[in-house]
C-alpha cells in the first residue's frame, strides 16, 4: 500500500511539472527577430477546423496612419491573406464590408460579410473588432464563411511607433482538408502583417485628422492619443 501511495505521489508531481495544453495556450510559429519583424502564433479551438491565429509587429508610423489602412476596406486585397476583392456591402450600413477570398486548391473561393466597430480602451489602445454577419445574397462560385471574428489592436508607442496586434478565428465552411486548414492558420498572420507594413508607407494613408476616417470610426468619445499619433 505504501508503495502504491508513493507511485501515485510521483505521478502527481510529474504531472504538476508539465502544464496541460488548453484552448488558451498559444503555440509560437514564428518568433520576431526585431521590433519590425512579424511574430505569429496559433492555438486549437474546440469545434474549429482552422486554428485561431494571431500576429504582432511594430511599424514606424502613427496610429492614425494604421487606422487609415484598416479603414480602406476597398484595398484589403492589397495586403490581407488571399483576399481577392473587398469593399462596402451594397445596401448595408457603411460599417459592413463584403470580402471574397481566393480558394486554395482543392477548396473553392470563400466570401463573407462582416461588421466592424472601433473603440479606445482604458489603456489608450485602439481596437478594431470585426464580426461575421448574415444577410448578404449568396454568390455563385463562393462558399459562405459561417464564422469570422477578427481584431486589430493598435498600441501607440513613443517616437511615432505603433504596435499592431492581429487575432482571428474563422470557420471556412464546407469541407477543408487538415493540411489546408493548417496552411491558413500559419501563413495568414504573417502574410497579412507583412502586407500591412508595406501599406502604411503609402502616401494616401498619411492622413492628418480623424475626420479623414469613416464616420463609424468616430463614434463615441473622441480618441486621445500621444502627441504625434493623432493630429488635432
Secondary structure by P-SEA (a helix, b strand, c coil): caaaaaaaaaaaaaaaacccccccbbbbcbbbccccbbbbbcccccccccccccccccccccaaaaaaaaaccccccccccccccccccccccccbbbbbbbbcccccbbbbbbbbbbbbcccccccbbbbbbcccccccccccccbbbbbbbbbbbcccbbbbbbbbcccccccccaaaaaaaaacaaaaaaaaaaaaaaccccccccccccccccccccccccccccccc
